Amino acid sequence: MEILHSKIYGEDQPGIPLLVFHGLFGMLDNWGSFGKEMSEFFPVHLIDLRNHGKSFHSPEMTHDDLAHDILHYMEFHKLEKVNLLGHSLGGKAVMQFAIKYPVKVQKLIVVDISPKAYPPHHQGIIKALESIDFDKVTSRQEVEEVLHQYIPEKSVIQFLAKNLYWTDDKKLNWRFNLKTLSEKYTEFVSNAIKFGVFAGETLFVSGEKSNYILPQDEFQIKQQFPNASIVTVKNAGHWVQAENPTDFNELVKDFLSENRV
């Protein structure tokens, strides 16, 4: 059984650990400053999803697979009960886990994603990533220049470029498993979370400038997560934690604090 790669902050802190899962094409390092700040209050595990970062590669990529990975991670680290936070694809993973294994989850935080099925919307990014010929490019700058032919947003290019690394044979490559993420894309983006209910305390966080959580999604959210609050963070798009870290971090701390009213 393969275990997800993680970085743990504040391991000796008291309290229920918080497990954090990034989004599609992300990695745990995207959450480094958040993890350090939160680890002053409780242990924080920043975790690479399968086929991302330094975690194992696999040809399978369903929501159930992601939920089982969280279960195996908890068993390996001897964690009986946790708080979970997931952004985007990571949000799908933690929702599926909370519904399948509710007794293992104290509180759930879902960042800028809902349980619904989404139409495919990363085709341009996948095409851009697949256009890189690592036999020809010799620098990060060259990779970014190729990506720029497909992707106008500099912030998106920089986000993707964080996944570049030098292989043992001195070539650049992606840390994520582009083959599986491309082939199984519809399985984890265009499928809704399986129906089930997590009755525990849940916080859905949306970005004010994002359209991932719409007003009409509230009905489905409350059907599956009846004890959910939906809060919008101002001056933030889809990457809420990066675009308004001050408000986002305060929101998470308040939600997870024991004496929350």
C-alpha positions, 0 to 999 in steps of 0.5 A, a space after each residue: 500500500 502506497 502512502 501519500 507524501 506529506 510535510 508535517 508542521 507542529 507535530 508536537 502541538 496538542 489538538 486535532 490535526 488538520 489535513 490539507 489537500 491542494 487542487 488539480 496540478 497543485 502540490 503541498 508546497 502551495 500551502 506552506 505559509 498557511 501550514 506554518 501559521 496554522 501549526 502554532 495552534 494544532 498539527 498541520 499535515 500538508 499532503 500531495 494528492 496521488 499523481 501530484 507533487 512527490 506522491 505516488 503515480 497511479 493510473 486510477 484517479 476516482 473520488 473513491 481512490 482519493 478518499 481511500 488514500 486519505 484513509 490509508 494515510 490516517 492509518 499509517 500515521 495513527 490518526 483516529 480523528 482529524 479536521 480536513 481541508 481541501 481546495 478544488 480537487 482536494 475539496 472533492 477528495 475530502 467531501 468523499 472521505 467525510 461521507 464515507 468515513 464520517 466518524 473519522 472527521 471532526 470538522 470539514 472545510 471545502 474551499 471553492 468547490 461544490 459536490 456537483 459535477 463540473 463541465 470540463 474546463 481545463 482542456 486549454 491547460 492540458 493541451 498547453 502542458 502536453 505541448 511541452 517537449 522535454 527533449 527540446 526545452 532546456 530551461 524553465 524559461 523556455 517551458 514558460 514561453 511555450 505555455 504562454 502560447 496557450 495560456 495568457 495568465 502569467 499567474 497560471 503559468 507560474 503556478 504550473 511551473 512550480 511543478 517543474 523539476 530536474 530528473 536524474 538524467 538532467 532533463 526537466 519534467 512535471 512532478 504531476 502525472 500528466 498522462 493519468 490526469 489527462 486520461 481520467 480528467 472526466 472521472 474526477 472533474 465531471 462527476 459529482 460526489 457520490 450521494 451520501 450525508 456528512 452531518 458534521 460541522 462543515 465550512 464551504 469557502 468561496 472566492 468572491 471573484 470565482 464562479 465555482 460555488 454558485 447561489 443555486 449550489 446551496 441546495 445540493 450542498 445542504 442536502 449532503 452537508 446539512 450542517 454547512 455554512 457557506 462563506 465568501 472571501 472578498 477580493 479573492 478568486 479560485 485560489 482563495 488562500 493565496 489571493 486573500 490569505 489574511 481573511 482566509 486564515 482568520 476564517 479557518 482559525 475561527 472555524 476550527 477553534 474550540 470555543 467557536 460560538 
